[in-house]
Amino acid sequence: MKCIKEKSSLKYNSRIIAINLNPMKKILFLYILITFNISCNIKSGNGFVNESDLSFHMGSDNAVELFKSFDSAWKNLDYNLMKTMIADSISFEFQDGKVATNSQEFIDLVKKEVEKENESGNNYSWTTDFAFSVYLNPKSGGEWVTAGFTSNLDNPEDGVIKKEYNEWYFFNKENKLELWYQTIRKVKE
């Protein structure tokens, strides 16, 4: 087919090209269109939740920023700020089985832990290694943040030189911390 440089002729010839596709090109075009349509309807997300249709999706930077603010308040032992970031009804589960159901119980448990570490000759401090957020259901609101920490002990106990924490934080749709779970791996010399 000839390409004509005049604008009106070029538009006219382009229409002819679209109409006069050979059968193989029509099949290929149809295949691409169907594939695109199907790919738009594929379930997004990753992973699974047992006995549920839910899957995980990457969360937002907002949830990570909420976590960073809470982590900073905790590092600085700013209990008043921590309380403002905690929801009224909570379930916070420490690695040793202790559970807090309100902000004051949580703060009291943290204070006991700070005292215990100081009495052992260890600084109550850590390095935040990572944090990322995920959500399960965008309609219900709220996001989970998982974070990892390392606490090097100034005074090793029973050969344990550091503790590696993995914690899960659930920030509800009001941006308040509602659920928290903690695990610790003790690293020996």
PENOR-V193449 format. One record per helix or strand of 3 or more residues. SS is the DSSP state (A for helix, B for strand). FROM is the first residue (numbers start at 1). TO is the last residue. If there is no record, write none. Layout:
[[SS/FROM/TO] [SS/FROM/TO]]
//
This chain:
[[A/7/19] [A/23/40] [B/56/58] [A/61/75] [A/79/85] [B/86/93] [A/103/119] [B/127/135] [B/143/157] [B/160/171] [B/177/188]]
//
